[in-house]
Amino acid sequence: MRLHEYQAKNLFKSYGIPVPDGIVAQTAEDAVAAAQSLGLPVAIKAQVHTGGRGKAGGVAVVAEAAQVGPEAQKILALTIGGFRVRQVLVTRAVSIKKELYLSLLIDRNARKTVFIGCAEGGVEIETIAKESPDKILRCDVSVWQLSDLPGQLADEFAQKLCSNGNHAAEAADIMVHMGKLFAETDASLIEINPLAVDDTGSLVAVDAKMVLDDNALFRHPDLLGLREDYLDDPDELDTRRAGLNFVRLEGTIGCVVNGAGLAMATMDAIQRFGGAPANFLDVGGGAGGKKVLTAFKAILKDPRVKVILVNIFGGITRCDEVAQGILEALDQSNVTLPVVVRLTGTNEAEGRALLEGAGLMSAKTMEEAVARAVEMGGSA
């Protein structure tokens, strides 16, 4: 779950990471009131879950009171990266003397968390990593160290990041707080870009990005309230509410599979046979007709889908219940696309019997089902 800048900064502040004062506004009038409260100059920043806000006109620094309203209105009228701007963060403008980059993320290959730092902030870190990899600093940290980051570890990394001793001490302190915040919120990313030296000579997080692990939100009911459902793909939202795991992709084969592992294996098989999946969809264990119907409806909304592949391995899930869901989907959703079905496991015979005469293509193995789906128009 991605957080808005203002949400991340609120968490930063509660954990002792310095941020400029700011107020969220949904209207130009609210932005004017916020600027009056904070004092000029202010930065007005679009709150959208995408990068490139500045290049898209989503950030403005305003020094005159008369310009706050018009600038806020202009930004609130934007759509950036497909996201309509619904609110802005009005924050004290920072007089930046130097910009750094600092983040904490998960390195799944190393099975560790890692601090990434660079003495050049405010730019795309990926570009620097590609063009000047020697400028990227890295500090691996074991997960159990995050809540109480060793001072020596933080100090050594901060001294490499900052040539100024006072700034290094501040950076080390920020790292300690970042580690604690990361661990206690089950985050997968905390990024400060830039971490700036202001005109008082202190470090401050001018921008903030955080991503939380969706799978851990059950432990954080307070953070769950930060989710804004309107920002999600409507079909992903509907399927999530129905208890399905659905992620839209860009291929032509719509997938209905039970179990995340089998769903990923099915996607791999599709690629191997020369096709491209249109979605990841796990209907879960014990998937009944209602879930299958919901899955079909989500897939059919994608005009790129040319064929639907149903791959069910019945354990907890009963093949006859899935078959009933397929029949309901065919009846209620006016399915005109070819459908390839592989049912195996619990009540397999009953499921196959229900689907006889429905005009579907049956397959005994996953490989056969995938091959037929690709042949039916699902090639990449």
LOVOMI-381684 format. One record per residue (C-alpha): residue in three letters; x, y, z; residue number from 1. Coordinates in pm, whole numbers. Example, Ala and Ser with C-alpha at 12.3 -4.5 7.8 and 13.67 -1.06 7.14 Angstrom:
BEGIN
NODE  residuo       X       Y       Z  num
NODE      ALA    1230    -450     780    1
NODE      SER    1367    -106     714    2
END
This chain:
BEGIN
NODE  residuo       X       Y       Z  num
NODE      MET       0       0       0    1
NODE      ARG     152     327    -115    2
NODE      LEU     119     633     105    3
NODE      HIS      83     992      -2    4
NODE      GLU     366    1227      81    5
NODE      TYR     166    1393     356    6
NODE      GLN      78    1056     511    7
NODE      ALA     441     947     506    8
NODE      LYS     551    1278     655    9
NODE      ASN     300    1246     937   10
NODE      LEU     457     910    1021   11
NODE      PHE     806    1058     985   12
NODE      LYS     718    1332    1231   13
NODE      SER     576    1088    1484   14
NODE      TYR     905     894    1472   15
NODE      GLY    1132    1195    1508   16
NODE      ILE    1235    1240    1145   17
NODE      PRO    1245    1614    1069   18
NODE      VAL     997    1738     807   19
NODE      PRO     871    2085     709   20
NODE      ASP     535    2182     856   21
NODE      GLY     250    2120     614   22
NODE      ILE    -129    2116     576   23
NODE      VAL    -338    1913     331   24
NODE      ALA    -595    2101     121   25
NODE      GLN    -871    1972    -105   26
NODE      THR    -969    2313    -245   27
NODE      ALA    -798    2633    -347   28
NODE      GLU    -965    2809     -55   29
NODE      ASP    -822    2554     188   30
NODE      ALA    -478    2604      31   31
NODE      VAL    -500    2979      87   32
NODE      ALA    -594    2926     451   33
NODE      ALA    -307    2679     491   34
NODE      ALA     -57    2924     345   35
NODE      GLN    -180    3197     579   36
NODE      SER    -131    2962     874   37
NODE      LEU     215    2846     768   38
NODE      GLY     349    3173     636   39
NODE      LEU     499    3245     294   40
NODE      PRO     677    3121      92   41
NODE      VAL     508    2782      57   42
NODE      ALA     535    2485    -173   43
NODE      ILE     210    2346    -314   44
NODE      LYS     250    1978    -404   45
NODE      ALA       7    1745    -578   46
NODE      GLN     -68    1431    -377   47
NODE      VAL     -76    1148    -628   48
NODE      HIS      73     799    -626   49
NODE      THR     316     856    -910   50
NODE      GLY     649    1021    -978   51
NODE      GLY     732    1313   -1202   52
NODE      ARG     501    1556   -1027   53
NODE      GLY     735    1849   -1082   54
NODE      LYS     777    1787   -1453   55
NODE      ALA     399    1756   -1489   56
NODE      GLY     336    2091   -1319   57
NODE      GLY     226    1934    -993   58
NODE      VAL     463    2132    -770   59
NODE      ALA     475    2509    -730   60
NODE      VAL     668    2735    -493   61
NODE      VAL     468    3049    -417   62
NODE      ALA     599    3360    -245   63
NODE      GLU     301    3593    -297   64
NODE      ALA     -31    3546    -118   65
NODE      ALA    -233    3639    -427   66
NODE      GLN     -82    3349    -621   67
NODE      VAL    -160    3071    -373   68
NODE      GLY    -522    3021    -476   69
NODE      PRO    -463    3023    -854   70
NODE      GLU    -163    2790    -830   71
NODE      ALA    -350    2548    -606   72
NODE      GLN    -650    2553    -841   73
NODE      LYS    -423    2484   -1137   74
NODE      ILE    -266    2183    -967   75
NODE      LEU    -600    2047    -845   76
NODE      ALA    -719    2044   -1207   77
NODE      LEU    -434    1818   -1320   78
NODE      THR    -423    1448   -1396   79
NODE      ILE     -70    1312   -1348   80
NODE      GLY      29     965   -1460   81
NODE      GLY    -338     870   -1489   82
NODE      PHE    -417     991   -1136   83
NODE      ARG    -647    1289   -1088   84
NODE      VAL    -518    1532    -828   85
NODE      ARG    -774    1545    -547   86
NODE      GLN    -564    1715    -282   87
NODE      VAL    -245    1913    -238   88
NODE      LEU       7    1945      42   89
NODE      VAL      82    2306     132   90
NODE      THR     414    2307     311   91
NODE      ARG     674    2556     424   92
NODE      ALA     916    2616     138   93
NODE      VAL    1266    2498     230   94
NODE      SER    1571    2699     127   95
NODE      ILE    1789    2409      16   96
NODE      LYS    2167    2434      42   97
NODE      LYS    2248    2073     -43   98
NODE      GLU    2049    1765    -145   99
NODE      LEU    2112    1403     -41  100
NODE      TYR    1932    1077    -105  101
NODE      LEU    1847     821     165  102
NODE      SER    1619     519     154  103
NODE      LEU    1553     192     332  104
NODE      LEU    1414    -102     141  105
NODE      ILE    1402    -480     117  106
NODE      ASP    1662    -669     -85  107
NODE      ARG    1483    -997    -142  108
NODE      ASN    1785   -1162    -302  109
NODE      ALA    2003   -1090       2  110
NODE      ARG    1709   -1152     238  111
NODE      LYS    1798    -834     421  112
NODE      THR    1692    -475     445  113
NODE      VAL    1933    -223     302  114
NODE      PHE    1997     150     337  115
NODE      ILE    2074     319       7  116
NODE      GLY    2241     659      11  117
NODE      CYS    2381     907    -236  118
NODE      ALA    2543    1248    -191  119
NODE      GLU    2335    1367    -489  120
NODE      GLY    1965    1388    -410  121
NODE      GLY    1665    1542    -577  122
NODE      VAL    1719    1344    -896  123
NODE      GLU    1621    1001   -1022  124
NODE      ILE    1839     763    -824  125
NODE      GLU    1802     499   -1097  126
NODE      THR    1981     728   -1344  127
NODE      ILE    2272     781   -1106  128
NODE      ALA    2291     409   -1031  129
NODE      LYS    2316     336   -1403  130
NODE      GLU    2553     615   -1505  131
NODE      SER    2764     650   -1189  132
NODE      PRO    2719     334    -977  133
NODE      ASP    3022     427    -764  134
NODE      LYS    2819     713    -616  135
NODE      ILE    2561     477    -465  136
NODE      LEU    2623     379    -104  137
NODE      ARG    2478      61      42  138
NODE      CYS    2447     -68     397  139
NODE      ASP    2290    -412     456  140
NODE      VAL    2098    -451     780  141
NODE      SER    1953    -767     927  142
NODE      VAL    1580    -739     988  143
NODE      TRP    1614    -795    1363  144
NODE      GLN    1847    -494    1385  145
NODE      LEU    1597    -245    1248  146
NODE      SER    1405    -167    1566  147
NODE      ASP    1726     -82    1747  148
NODE      LEU    1980       4    1479  149
NODE      PRO    2341     -21    1606  150
NODE      GLY    2484     328    1645  151
NODE      GLN    2820     231    1496  152
NODE      LEU    2658      95    1183  153
NODE      ALA    2453     411    1131  154
NODE      ASP    2750     638    1209  155
NODE      GLU    2982     465     961  156
NODE      PHE    2728     486     679  157
NODE      ALA    2632     847     757  158
NODE      GLN    2996     956     756  159
NODE      LYS    3031     818     403  160
NODE      LEU    2714    1000     300  161
NODE      CYS    2794    1337     458  162
NODE      SER    3129    1515     451  163
NODE      ASN    3014    1750     728  164
NODE      GLY    3040    1595    1075  165
NODE      ASN    2725    1760    1210  166
NODE      HIS    2523    1649     909  167
NODE      ALA    2658    1296     946  168
NODE      ALA    2542    1285    1308  169
NODE      GLU    2195    1404    1205  170
NODE      ALA    2182    1152     920  171
NODE      ALA    2276     868    1156  172
NODE      ASP    1997     973    1392  173
NODE      ILE    1750     980    1103  174
NODE      MET    1861     629    1001  175
NODE      VAL    1788     499    1351  176
NODE      HIS    1437     646    1337  177
NODE      MET    1384     512     983  178
NODE      GLY    1473     162    1098  179
NODE      LYS    1227     175    1384  180
NODE      LEU     951     316    1161  181
NODE      PHE    1021      52     895  182
NODE      ALA    1000    -236    1141  183
NODE      GLU     699    -114    1337  184
NODE      THR     483     -41    1032  185
NODE      ASP     586    -346     826  186
NODE      ALA     709    -118     549  187
NODE      SER     874    -235     230  188
NODE      LEU    1012     107     132  189
NODE      ILE    1098     436     298  190
NODE      GLU    1253     695      69  191
NODE      ILE    1366    1052     136  192
NODE      ASN    1455    1238    -181  193
NODE      PRO    1579    1488    -118  194
NODE      LEU    1709    1478     235  195
NODE      ALA    1816    1840     232  196
NODE      VAL    2043    2071     424  197
NODE      ASP    1832    2383     486  198
NODE      ASP    1940    2741     545  199
NODE      THR    1985    2673     917  200
NODE      GLY    2236    2399     840  201
NODE      SER    2005    2115     951  202
NODE      LEU    1882    1808     765  203
NODE      VAL    1514    1790     675  204
NODE      ALA    1308    1543     470  205
NODE      VAL    1175    1765     192  206
NODE      ASP     997    1477      23  207
NODE      ALA     880    1142     159  208
NODE      LYS     770     812      11  209
NODE      MET     651     503     193  210
NODE      VAL     514     167      83  211
NODE      LEU     356     -69     338  212
NODE      ASP     319    -446     305  213
NODE      ASP     -47    -514     228  214
NODE      ASN     -18    -861     379  215
NODE      ALA      71    -714     719  216
NODE      LEU    -206    -456     740  217
NODE      PHE    -412    -683     965  218
NODE      ARG    -160    -594    1235  219
NODE      HIS    -209    -221    1179  220
NODE      PRO    -576    -118    1184  221
NODE      ASP    -462     243    1231  222
NODE      LEU    -263     231     907  223
NODE      LEU    -536      50     717  224
NODE      GLY    -736     370     748  225
NODE      LEU    -478     543     525  226
NODE      ARG    -584     338     222  227
NODE      GLU    -779     535     -36  228
NODE      ASP    -982     284    -234  229
NODE      TYR   -1070     526    -511  230
NODE      LEU    -705     522    -619  231
NODE      ASP    -711     150    -689  232
NODE      ASP    -812     -19   -1011  233
NODE      PRO   -1192     -56    -964  234
NODE      ASP   -1179    -419   -1071  235
NODE      GLU    -891    -493    -834  236
NODE      LEU   -1093    -329    -557  237
NODE      ASP   -1408    -529    -636  238
NODE      THR   -1220    -858    -647  239
NODE      ARG   -1036    -779    -323  240
NODE      ARG   -1369    -717    -152  241
NODE      ALA   -1487   -1053    -284  242
NODE      GLY   -1184   -1226    -133  243
NODE      LEU    -989   -1268    -458  244
NODE      ASN    -634   -1162    -537  245
NODE      PHE    -643    -988    -875  246
NODE      VAL    -379    -782   -1053  247
NODE      ARG    -434    -659   -1407  248
NODE      LEU    -150    -714   -1654  249
NODE      GLU    -111    -636   -2024  250
NODE      GLY    -152    -970   -2202  251
NODE      THR    -441   -1139   -2382  252
NODE      ILE    -505   -1456   -2178  253
NODE      GLY    -743   -1403   -1889  254
NODE      CYS    -652   -1637   -1601  255
NODE      VAL    -877   -1791   -1335  256
NODE      VAL    -665   -2004   -1102  257
NODE      ASN    -687   -2125    -742  258
NODE      GLY    -379   -2073    -527  259
NODE      ALA    -109   -1809    -565  260
NODE      GLY     160   -2066    -644  261
NODE      LEU     -43   -2231    -918  262
NODE      ALA    -140   -1887   -1052  263
NODE      MET     225   -1788   -1084  264
NODE      ALA     314   -2125   -1239  265
NODE      THR      30   -2079   -1488  266
NODE      MET     161   -1736   -1584  267
NODE      ASP     511   -1882   -1632  268
NODE      ALA     369   -2158   -1851  269
NODE      ILE     180   -1905   -2061  270
NODE      GLN     502   -1715   -2123  271
NODE      ARG     687   -2036   -2206  272
NODE      PHE     427   -2129   -2468  273
NODE      GLY     456   -1785   -2628  274
NODE      GLY     158   -1614   -2471  275
NODE      ALA     104   -1328   -2231  276
NODE      PRO    -126   -1331   -1924  277
NODE      ALA    -383   -1053   -1897  278
NODE      ASN    -396   -1082   -1520  279
NODE      PHE    -289   -1258   -1206  280
NODE      LEU    -597   -1399   -1037  281
NODE      ASP    -608   -1630    -738  282
NODE      VAL    -963   -1725    -643  283
NODE      GLY    -827   -1888    -327  284
NODE      GLY    -904   -2212    -152  285
NODE      GLY   -1264   -2323    -135  286
NODE      ALA   -1358   -2095    -424  287
NODE      GLY   -1732   -2118    -484  288
NODE      GLY   -1948   -2007    -770  289
NODE      LYS   -1975   -1645    -655  290
NODE      LYS   -1599   -1596    -657  291
NODE      VAL   -1564   -1751   -1000  292
NODE      LEU   -1841   -1530   -1133  293
NODE      THR   -1667   -1221    -990  294
NODE      ALA   -1340   -1334   -1151  295
NODE      PHE   -1502   -1371   -1493  296
NODE      LYS   -1666   -1029   -1469  297
NODE      ALA   -1332    -862   -1387  298
NODE      ILE   -1155   -1037   -1675  299
NODE      LEU   -1427    -961   -1928  300
NODE      LYS   -1394    -587   -1865  301
NODE      ASP   -1050    -595   -2029  302
NODE      PRO   -1090    -548   -2408  303
NODE      ARG    -744    -698   -2467  304
NODE      VAL    -850   -1043   -2345  305
NODE      LYS    -897   -1289   -2633  306
NODE      VAL    -933   -1615   -2441  307
NODE      ILE   -1004   -1720   -2081  308
NODE      LEU    -800   -1994   -1916  309
NODE      VAL    -941   -2167   -1607  310
NODE      ASN    -682   -2379   -1426  311
NODE      ILE    -815   -2543   -1109  312
NODE      PHE    -643   -2797    -887  313
NODE      GLY    -909   -2918    -647  314
NODE      GLY    -801   -2971    -290  315
NODE      ILE   -1005   -2758     -56  316
NODE      THR   -1154   -2613    -370  317
NODE      ARG   -1425   -2836    -521  318
NODE      CYS   -1420   -2867    -899  319
NODE      ASP   -1798   -2895    -917  320
NODE      GLU   -1842   -2562    -735  321
NODE      VAL   -1599   -2397    -975  322
NODE      ALA   -1784   -2551   -1269  323
NODE      GLN   -2112   -2410   -1135  324
NODE      GLY   -1949   -2068   -1110  325
NODE      ILE   -1832   -2095   -1471  326
NODE      LEU   -2185   -2179   -1583  327
NODE      GLU   -2324   -1880   -1392  328
NODE      ALA   -2062   -1656   -1551  329
NODE      LEU   -2151   -1783   -1897  330
NODE      ASP   -2519   -1719   -1826  331
NODE      GLN   -2490   -1377   -1662  332
NODE      SER   -2193   -1220   -1841  333
NODE      ASN   -2265   -1305   -2206  334
NODE      VAL   -1925   -1464   -2254  335
NODE      THR   -1838   -1473   -2625  336
NODE      LEU   -1467   -1547   -2584  337
NODE      PRO   -1327   -1901   -2604  338
NODE      VAL   -1281   -2060   -2262  339
NODE      VAL   -1028   -2334   -2189  340
NODE      VAL   -1088   -2529   -1867  341
NODE      ARG    -862   -2766   -1678  342
NODE      LEU   -1022   -2921   -1371  343
NODE      THR    -844   -3181   -1164  344
NODE      GLY    -879   -3297    -804  345
NODE      THR   -1174   -3295    -566  346
NODE      ASN   -1505   -3370    -745  347
NODE      GLU   -1330   -3351   -1080  348
NODE      ALA   -1573   -3590   -1251  349
NODE      GLU   -1876   -3400   -1121  350
NODE      GLY   -1728   -3072   -1241  351
NODE      ARG   -1655   -3205   -1587  352
NODE      ALA   -2007   -3346   -1609  353
NODE      LEU   -2159   -3008   -1529  354
NODE      LEU   -1960   -2842   -1808  355
NODE      GLU   -2050   -3094   -2077  356
NODE      GLY   -2244   -2927   -2352  357
NODE      ALA   -2143   -2575   -2244  358
NODE      GLY   -1926   -2523   -2549  359
NODE      LEU   -1601   -2502   -2354  360
NODE      MET   -1265   -2656   -2438  361
NODE      SER   -1151   -2911   -2183  362
NODE      ALA    -789   -3002   -2104  363
NODE      LYS    -648   -3270   -1876  364
NODE      THR    -314   -3103   -1795  365
NODE      MET    -198   -2749   -1736  366
NODE      GLU      39   -2770   -2032  367
NODE      GLU    -242   -2878   -2263  368
NODE      ALA    -471   -2603   -2134  369
NODE      VAL    -207   -2333   -2176  370
NODE      ALA    -111   -2451   -2524  371
NODE      ARG    -473   -2441   -2637  372
NODE      ALA    -526   -2095   -2487  373
NODE      VAL    -224   -1960   -2675  374
NODE      GLU    -350   -2123   -2996  375
NODE      MET    -690   -1958   -2948  376
NODE      GLY    -550   -1610   -2980  377
NODE      GLY    -346   -1563   -2666  378
NODE      SER      -4   -1538   -2834  379
NODE      ALA     211   -1242   -2730  380
END
